[in-house]
Amino acid sequence: MLDDTALLSVDGIHTAYGRSRVLFGVSLDVRPGEVVALMGRNGVGKSTTFRSIMGLTRPSEGRITFKGEDITSASPNRINRLGLGWVPEDRRIFPELTVWENLDVAATHAGPSGQAWTVERVVDLFPDLSALMERKGGYLSGGQQQMLTIARSLMSGPDMLLLDEPSEGLAPLIVRAVFDQVKALQAQGLSIVLAEQNLDFVLDLADRVYVLEKGQVRFHGTSDEVRNDTDLQKRYLTV
């Protein structure tokens, strides 16, 4: 059932790659200003949920609405213009473009929120990028690429950001820096959906958590409920 108060509502979607079904009736909602986490082991459907929301892999059943508009069959470009930003797991920066060019190519005068993200504004959030403006994306470290990918997504002025495994493959010090930057976005009121396996990273950020297993939501509750339920963690979250 769709939540009329939600910024994003995903209602019973089924998604497949060819004949291989991945999602089986996934439902979730995100309200304005919330941080909501999708958790689960590799291969449970977190990234496919994001791809379905962004119009990259369309669901065969179910409905997705954003800001009251049905986007189930909308193009990725339309969805982005409505105010949904996506930070993919594989980052997808332009390796032959400089950091400044990667940011500039995504820039808009003002996003749907009415607040324009300028290069100066993202550098305030990601100060490590300041000295890298003329460096090509392909020569950045993994942590620098992650910061650039988030910064580039912000340049379109999103009302909601989908973050897919932002801490994966990063050194602990860099993970902490990315955490602090996401926390700063949360403090600015940006709605965020976070797909992540790092339990500490998630539980210190998220208001609510959806746990996926085999393409279905097995649990929905608060971060504190997940933190205090060791049986849930062992069953669905630990390796």
C-alpha positions in Angstrom: 0.0 0.0 0.0 1.4 3.4 -1.0 2.1 6.0 1.7 0.6 9.3 0.6 3.0 11.2 3.0 6.1 9.6 1.6 8.5 11.3 -0.8 9.3 7.9 -2.4 7.0 4.8 -2.3 7.9 1.4 -3.7 4.8 -0.8 -3.7 5.2 -4.6 -4.3 7.7 -4.5 -7.2 8.8 -7.6 -9.0 12.0 -7.2 -11.1 13.9 -9.7 -13.3 16.9 -9.8 -15.6 15.5 -11.8 -18.5 14.2 -15.0 -17.0 16.1 -14.6 -13.8 13.7 -13.0 -11.2 15.5 -11.0 -8.5 12.8 -9.0 -6.6 9.6 -10.6 -5.3 7.1 -8.0 -4.1 9.5 -5.4 -2.5 7.8 -2.5 -0.8 9.4 0.5 1.0 8.8 4.1 1.7 10.9 7.1 2.5 9.6 10.3 4.0 11.1 13.8 3.5 14.3 14.2 5.4 14.6 10.6 6.3 17.6 8.3 6.0 16.4 4.8 5.2 18.7 1.8 4.8 18.5 -1.4 2.7 20.5 -4.1 4.3 21.3 -7.7 3.5 24.1 -9.9 2.2 25.4 -9.7 -1.4 22.9 -10.7 -4.1 19.7 -10.2 -2.1 18.4 -7.4 -4.4 19.6 -4.1 -2.9 21.2 -2.8 -6.1 18.3 -4.2 -8.2 15.9 -2.2 -6.1 17.9 0.9 -6.8 18.0 0.1 -10.6 14.2 -0.4 -10.5 13.7 3.0 -8.8 15.9 4.8 -11.3 14.2 3.3 -14.3 17.2 1.3 -15.4 15.7 -2.2 -14.9 11.9 -1.8 -14.9 9.7 -3.9 -12.7 7.2 -6.3 -14.3 4.8 -5.8 -11.4 4.2 -3.2 -8.8 4.3 0.6 -8.7 6.9 3.3 -7.8 5.9 6.9 -7.0 8.2 9.9 -6.3 6.8 13.2 -5.1 3.3 11.9 -5.9 4.2 11.0 -9.5 4.1 7.5 -10.9 7.6 6.8 -12.2 7.3 3.0 -12.7 7.8 3.4 -16.4 9.6 6.7 -16.5 12.9 7.2 -18.2 16.1 7.5 -16.0 16.5 11.1 -17.3 13.0 12.0 -16.3 13.5 10.4 -12.9 16.7 12.3 -12.3 15.1 15.6 -13.4 12.3 15.0 -10.8 15.0 15.1 -8.1 16.3 11.6 -7.6 20.1 11.2 -7.6 21.9 7.9 -7.7 25.5 7.0 -6.5 26.1 3.6 -8.1 28.3 1.0 -6.4 30.8 1.0 -9.3 30.9 4.9 -9.2 31.0 5.4 -13.0 33.0 8.6 -13.0 34.4 9.8 -16.3 38.1 8.7 -16.1 39.3 10.9 -18.9 37.7 14.0 -17.5 39.1 16.1 -14.7 37.4 16.3 -11.3 36.1 19.8 -12.3 34.8 18.5 -15.6 33.1 15.5 -13.9 31.3 18.0 -11.6 30.5 20.5 -14.3 28.9 18.0 -16.7 26.3 17.2 -14.0 25.6 20.8 -13.0 22.2 22.4 -13.1 21.3 26.0 -12.2 19.0 24.7 -9.5 17.6 21.3 -8.8 14.0 20.5 -7.9 14.7 21.5 -4.3 15.4 25.1 -5.5 18.9 25.0 -4.0 21.7 24.9 -6.5 24.8 22.9 -5.7 27.9 24.7 -7.1 31.4 23.4 -7.3 32.3 25.7 -4.4 29.5 24.2 -2.3 30.5 20.6 -2.9 34.1 21.4 -2.2 33.0 22.7 1.2 31.5 19.3 1.8 34.4 17.4 0.3 37.5 19.5 0.9 39.8 16.8 -0.3 38.6 17.5 -3.8 39.8 21.1 -3.7 43.4 20.3 -4.7 42.3 17.7 -7.3 40.3 19.8 -9.7 42.7 19.4 -12.6 43.4 15.7 -12.0 41.6 13.2 -14.3 39.1 10.9 -12.6 41.0 7.8 -13.6 44.0 8.8 -11.4 42.0 9.2 -8.2 42.1 6.8 -5.3 39.0 4.7 -4.5 38.0 7.1 -1.7 38.5 10.2 -3.9 36.4 8.6 -6.6 33.6 7.9 -4.1 33.6 11.5 -2.9 33.6 12.7 -6.5 30.7 10.4 -7.3 28.6 11.7 -4.4 29.6 15.3 -5.3 28.7 14.8 -8.9 25.2 13.5 -8.0 24.6 16.5 -5.8 25.3 18.9 -8.7 21.9 18.0 -10.1 20.2 19.4 -7.0 18.5 16.2 -5.8 15.7 16.0 -3.2 16.7 12.4 -2.6 20.0 10.5 -3.0 20.3 6.7 -3.5 23.7 5.6 -2.2 24.8 2.1 -3.2 27.4 0.5 -0.9 29.3 3.8 -0.3 31.8 2.2 2.1 32.7 -0.8 0.0 36.4 -1.3 -0.6 37.5 1.8 1.3 40.0 2.1 4.1 38.6 2.7 7.6 39.8 6.3 7.7 38.1 7.0 4.3 34.9 5.2 5.4 34.8 7.6 8.4 35.2 10.6 6.1 32.4 9.4 3.8 30.2 8.8 6.9 30.8 12.3 8.1 29.9 13.7 4.7 26.7 11.7 4.5 25.9 12.8 8.0 26.3 16.4 6.9 23.9 15.9 4.0 21.4 14.3 6.5 21.7 17.4 8.7 20.8 19.6 5.7 17.6 17.7 5.4 18.4 15.6 2.2 16.4 12.4 2.0 18.8 9.4 1.6 18.3 5.7 0.8 21.4 3.8 1.7 22.3 0.3 0.6 25.1 -0.9 2.7 26.5 -4.0 4.5 28.6 -2.2 7.1 26.4 -2.4 10.1 28.0 0.4 12.1 27.9 2.7 9.2 24.2 2.1 8.7 22.9 2.1 12.2 24.6 5.4 13.1 22.9 7.0 10.2 19.6 5.4 9.4 16.2 6.3 10.9 14.7 3.0 9.6 16.0 -0.2 8.1 14.7 -2.7 5.5 16.4 -6.1 5.6 16.3 -8.0 2.3 16.9 -11.7 1.7 16.3 -13.5 -1.6 14.6 -10.5 -3.1 12.0 -10.0 -0.3 11.8 -7.7 2.7 12.2 -9.9 5.7 12.3 -7.1 8.3 11.4 -3.5 8.6 12.1 -1.4 11.8 14.3 1.1 13.4 18.1 1.1 13.7 17.8 0.5 17.4 15.7 -2.6 16.7 18.3 -4.0 14.4 21.2 -3.1 16.8 19.5 -4.9 19.7 18.4 -8.0 17.7 21.5 -10.3 17.4 19.4 -13.1 16.0 18.3 -10.9 13.1 21.9 -9.9 12.5 23.1 -13.5 12.4 20.2 -14.7 10.3 20.4 -12.0 7.6 23.4 -9.7 7.9 26.5 -11.5 9.0 28.7 -13.5 6.6 
